[in-house]
Amino acid sequence: MKLAVVILNWNGKNLLEQFLPTIIQYSPEATIYVADNASTDDSVVYIKANFPSVKIIINKANYGFAGGYNEALQQVDADVYALVNSDIEVTENWLQPIITTFENELNTVIIQPKIVDFKNKEYFEYAGAAGGFIDKYGYPFCRGRIFDTIEKDNSQYDDSIEIFWASGACFFIKATVYHDLKGFDADFFAHQEEIDLCWRAINLGHVIKYVPNSVVYHVGGATLQQGNPKKTELNFRNSLFMLTKNLPKSVLFRRLFIRMILDGVAGIQFLTKGKPKHFLAILKAHLAFYQNFNKHFKKRSDFQKESYYKVKSIVFTYFVKSGTIFEKLV
């Protein structure tokens, strides 16, 4: 099995200095690539001078996470892509459990390792934790993280299970499936494009797994910090795009309507908490959704599955019933 570790970089020299040596040290099974998204720092010069074994791909512009990988992976010859954020610290033998799972489970096409907080290694990390799910209205959550409540890693999620989505922070996918699905949706630019890709894979009958024997540590928020209004805008906008593309047609408009009401409630909460920029971010997200609805509706495939959600409403469960621990949700 030919495995390629592909790190998307944008002005991330400091992160490459910190994390690239460990990736090289602990990834003898893989060819290492850095895909540069038109950085304006000296990232590329630094890599060439210090890591001659690393292959460099130069994108012509900053295409974001989605478009950046779509461009770069056209130039990568491998059976499996490991898409790794530049702020990920890997551990010894992190690749072997992933390789073994792909070799033994032919229907498994996407895998996520256990993602732990680099800054506090006793806890899961926000972006992915122990594998992702969504509720009926498209709100994402994880084993080990529901909204802003993050669990301590007490080995409670050390079982390998099927999940709904794998985190883009450390995302393994079979190359054939990636290209069959035409990669990430570049219109997302960044945020939730991996959930959309996973949903499209599941609609075609593929399996996504969480493999806890592979462990990585994630800094998180290296490009857009948690709480940045732009991040709020992209998350709300892209979630609506994703629902438009992947919900069963029989329930599409009803669930979109309810989701937009819930987004409105979230916007009012931002106002009451003195965060008007986030309120405006939701308005911008909805405006972009209305303007681009037809474009994303035309992307729908002929196959959508009704059984896509873990709970009916994670919003109700979390904010009304105080359901903050994944194990207690079902």
C-alpha positions in Angstrom: 0.0 0.0 0.0 1.4 3.3 -1.1 0.7 5.9 1.6 1.2 9.7 1.2 1.2 12.1 4.1 0.2 15.5 2.7 0.4 18.6 4.8 -1.4 21.7 3.5 0.6 24.8 4.4 -0.2 28.5 4.3 2.4 30.8 6.0 3.1 28.1 8.5 6.9 28.0 8.7 6.8 28.1 12.5 4.4 25.1 12.6 6.6 23.2 10.1 9.6 23.9 12.2 7.9 22.4 15.3 6.0 19.5 13.9 7.4 18.3 10.5 10.5 16.6 12.1 8.4 14.3 14.1 6.1 13.5 11.1 9.2 12.5 9.1 10.7 10.5 12.0 7.5 8.5 12.7 6.3 8.0 9.2 8.8 5.6 7.5 5.9 3.9 5.7 4.9 7.0 3.9 6.1 9.6 1.4 5.8 13.1 2.9 4.5 16.0 0.9 4.0 19.6 1.8 1.3 21.3 -0.4 1.9 25.0 -0.2 -1.1 27.3 -0.7 0.8 30.3 -2.1 2.5 31.2 1.2 4.1 34.6 1.5 6.5 33.6 4.2 9.6 31.5 3.5 8.0 28.1 4.3 9.1 26.6 1.0 12.7 27.8 1.2 12.9 26.4 4.7 11.6 23.0 3.7 14.0 22.8 0.8 17.0 23.7 3.0 16.2 21.4 5.9 14.1 18.5 4.7 15.3 17.4 1.2 13.3 14.1 1.5 10.0 16.1 1.6 8.3 16.6 -1.7 6.9 20.1 -2.3 3.8 21.0 -4.3 3.2 24.6 -5.1 -0.4 25.8 -5.5 -0.8 28.9 -7.6 -3.1 30.6 -5.1 -4.5 30.2 -1.6 -7.4 27.9 -2.5 -8.4 27.2 1.2 -8.5 23.8 2.7 -10.8 22.2 0.2 -9.5 23.7 -3.0 -5.9 23.5 -1.8 -6.1 19.7 -1.3 -8.0 19.2 -4.5 -5.3 21.0 -6.5 -2.4 19.3 -4.7 -3.7 15.7 -4.7 -3.8 15.7 -8.5 0.0 15.5 -8.2 0.3 12.8 -5.5 0.6 9.1 -6.5 -0.6 7.0 -3.6 -3.2 4.4 -2.6 -4.1 6.3 0.5 -3.9 10.0 1.3 -3.2 11.1 4.9 -4.3 14.7 5.0 -2.6 16.2 8.1 -2.8 19.7 9.4 0.5 21.5 9.9 -0.3 21.8 13.7 -0.5 18.1 14.3 2.1 16.2 16.4 2.1 12.5 15.5 3.2 9.6 17.7 5.4 6.6 17.1 3.7 3.9 15.0 0.7 6.1 14.3 0.4 4.8 10.8 0.4 1.1 11.3 -3.1 0.7 12.8 -4.5 2.8 10.0 -2.7 0.7 7.3 -3.9 -2.6 9.0 -7.5 -1.4 9.1 -7.5 -0.5 5.4 -5.9 -3.8 4.5 -8.3 -5.9 6.6 -11.6 -4.0 6.0 -12.0 -3.4 2.3 -15.3 -1.4 2.7 -13.6 1.1 5.0 -12.5 4.1 2.9 -12.0 6.9 5.4 -10.3 6.7 8.8 -9.7 9.1 11.7 -7.2 8.5 14.5 -7.8 9.6 18.1 -7.2 13.4 18.3 -6.0 14.7 21.6 -5.3 18.3 22.7 -1.6 19.2 22.2 -1.8 21.9 24.9 -3.5 19.6 27.4 -2.9 16.0 26.5 -5.3 14.6 29.1 -8.2 15.9 27.0 -9.6 15.3 23.6 -9.2 18.1 21.0 -12.2 20.1 19.7 -11.7 19.2 16.0 -12.6 15.6 15.8 -11.9 14.1 19.2 -12.9 10.4 19.0 -14.9 10.6 15.8 -17.7 12.7 14.5 -21.5 12.6 14.1 -24.3 15.0 13.2 -27.9 15.5 14.4 -31.0 15.6 12.3 -30.4 19.3 11.4 -26.8 19.0 10.5 -25.1 20.2 13.7 -21.9 18.3 14.2 -20.5 16.8 17.4 -18.0 14.2 18.4 -17.4 11.4 20.8 -15.5 13.4 23.4 -16.7 16.9 22.4 -20.2 18.3 22.3 -20.3 22.0 21.4 -17.7 23.6 23.7 -17.7 20.8 26.3 -14.6 18.7 25.9 -14.1 15.4 27.8 -11.0 14.1 29.5 -9.5 11.1 27.7 -10.1 8.3 30.2 -9.9 5.5 27.5 -13.7 5.6 27.4 -13.5 5.8 23.6 -10.8 3.3 22.9 -13.0 1.1 20.8 -12.8 1.2 17.0 -16.3 2.0 15.6 -18.0 3.3 12.5 -18.5 7.1 12.6 -20.3 9.6 10.4 -17.4 12.0 9.8 -13.7 12.1 10.2 -11.9 15.3 11.1 -10.0 17.1 8.4 -7.2 17.8 11.0 -6.0 14.2 10.4 -8.0 12.5 7.6 -7.1 9.3 5.9 -8.9 8.4 2.6 -8.4 5.9 -0.2 -7.3 7.8 -3.3 -9.7 6.1 -5.6 -12.7 7.1 -3.4 -11.4 10.7 -3.1 -11.3 11.1 -6.8 -14.5 9.2 -7.5 -16.2 11.8 -5.2 -14.3 14.6 -7.0 -12.6 15.5 -3.7 -13.7 18.2 -1.3 -16.3 20.8 -2.4 -14.0 23.8 -3.2 -17.0 26.2 -2.8 -16.8 25.5 1.0 -13.2 27.0 1.0 -12.7 25.9 4.7 -14.7 24.2 7.5 -17.1 21.3 7.2 -15.9 20.2 3.8 -14.7 16.9 5.4 -18.2 16.3 6.8 -19.7 16.9 3.4 -17.2 14.5 1.8 -17.9 11.9 4.4 -21.7 12.2 3.9 -21.3 11.8 0.2 -19.2 8.7 0.8 -21.8 7.2 3.2 -24.6 7.9 0.7 -22.7 5.6 -1.7 -22.4 2.8 0.9 -18.8 3.4 2.1 -17.7 2.9 5.7 -15.8 5.5 7.9 -14.0 4.3 10.9 -12.4 5.7 14.1 -9.2 3.9 15.0 -8.0 4.8 18.5 -4.7 2.9 18.4 -3.4 5.7 16.2 -3.0 8.8 18.3 -2.1 12.4 17.3 -2.0 15.7 19.1 -3.6 18.8 17.6 -2.9 22.4 18.5 -6.2 23.6 16.8 -7.2 27.1 15.5 -3.8 27.7 13.8 -5.5 29.4 10.8 -8.8 30.7 12.3 -9.0 30.8 16.1 -12.1 29.4 17.8 -14.4 32.4 18.3 -13.4 34.2 15.1 -16.5 35.6 13.4 -15.2 34.4 10.0 -15.1 30.9 11.4 -18.7 31.3 12.5 -19.7 32.5 9.1 -18.1 29.6 7.3 -19.4 27.0 9.7 -23.0 28.2 9.4 -22.9 28.8 5.7 -21.2 25.5 4.8 -23.5 23.5 7.0 -26.5 24.8 5.0 -24.7 24.0 1.8 -24.0 20.5 3.1 -27.6 19.9 4.0 -28.8 21.1 0.6 -26.5 18.6 -1.1 -27.1 15.5 1.1 -30.4 15.5 2.8 -33.1 13.1 1.4 -35.3 15.1 -0.9 -38.4 14.1 0.9 -37.3 16.0 4.0 -34.9 18.6 2.6 -37.0 21.8 2.7 -38.6 21.0 6.1 -35.3 20.3 7.8 -33.6 23.3 6.1 -36.4 25.5 7.4 -36.1 24.2 11.0 -32.3 24.6 10.8 -32.6 28.2 9.7 -34.9 28.9 12.7 -32.3 27.3 15.0 -29.6 29.4 13.4 -31.7 32.5 14.1 -31.9 31.5 17.8 -28.1 31.1 17.8 -27.8 34.6 16.3 -30.0 36.1 19.0 -27.9 34.4 21.6 -24.8 36.0 20.2 -26.5 39.4 20.5 -27.5 38.9 24.1 -23.9 37.8 24.9 -22.5 41.0 23.4 -21.1 39.4 20.3 -22.7 41.4 17.4 -19.9 40.4 14.9 -21.0 36.7 15.3 -24.6 37.7 14.8 -23.6 39.5 11.6 -21.6 36.4 10.6 -24.7 34.3 10.7 -26.6 36.8 8.6 -23.8 36.7 6.0 -23.9 33.0 6.1 -27.6 32.9 5.3 -27.3 35.5 2.6 -24.6 33.4 0.9 -26.7 30.4 1.3 -29.7 32.0 -0.5 -27.5 33.4 -3.2 -26.0 29.9 -3.9 -28.9 27.6 -3.2 -29.5 26.6 -6.8 -25.8 25.9 -7.4 -25.6 23.5 -4.5 -29.0 21.9 -5.1 -27.7 20.9 -8.6 -24.8 19.1 -6.9 -27.1 16.5 -5.3 -26.5 12.9 -6.3 -29.2 10.3 -6.9 -28.4 8.6 -3.6 -29.3 10.0 -0.1 -29.8 7.9 3.0 -32.4 8.8 5.6 -30.4 7.1 8.5 -27.7 9.7 8.8 -28.1 11.2 12.3 -27.1 10.0 15.8 -29.6 12.1 17.8 -32.6 14.2 16.7 -31.4 17.5 18.1 -28.0 17.9 19.8 -29.0 21.5 20.4 -32.0 20.5 22.5 -30.1 17.7 24.2 -27.2 19.9 25.1 -28.8 23.2 26.0 -32.2 22.0 27.4 -31.4 18.5 28.8 -27.7 19.3 29.7 -26.5 16.4 27.7 -22.8 17.1 27.6 -21.3 13.6 27.6 -21.4 11.5 24.4 -21.8 8.2 26.2 -25.0 9.4 27.8 -26.6 10.6 24.6 -28.0 7.2 23.5 
